[in-house]
């Protein structure tokens, strides 16, 4: 799996990488949905720490700092691995879940009403 890129790798491939890692260590016993969801939240918080106390513009500049970018990449990978482990534990199809949710979002936020706008205060009257 080393040197794989998004363009070359399926979600199923990534789920397999996580499953193999977990299986080799006999960690399924610890991977309850409760534990995995809590671990996911913790990793998301660790990712957020890299952007705490800086502006939105400053957060976009992370790409110009290779050390900071590597740290963010590592946290992003931790988030993804727990997300995929949770999908494995619950036997959820990530692709169908994401597509279905995006369809719901498209209904909730129609382009003609929300293009360039975001947030509840910006929502048109219904």
Secondary structure, 3 states (H helix, E strand, C coil): CCCCCHHHCCHHHHHHHHHHHHHHCCCHHHCCHHHHHHHHHHHHHHHHHCCCCCCHHHHHHHHHCHHHHHHHHHHHHHHHHHHHHHHHHHCCCHHHHHHHHHHHHHHHCCHHHHCCCCCHHHCCCC
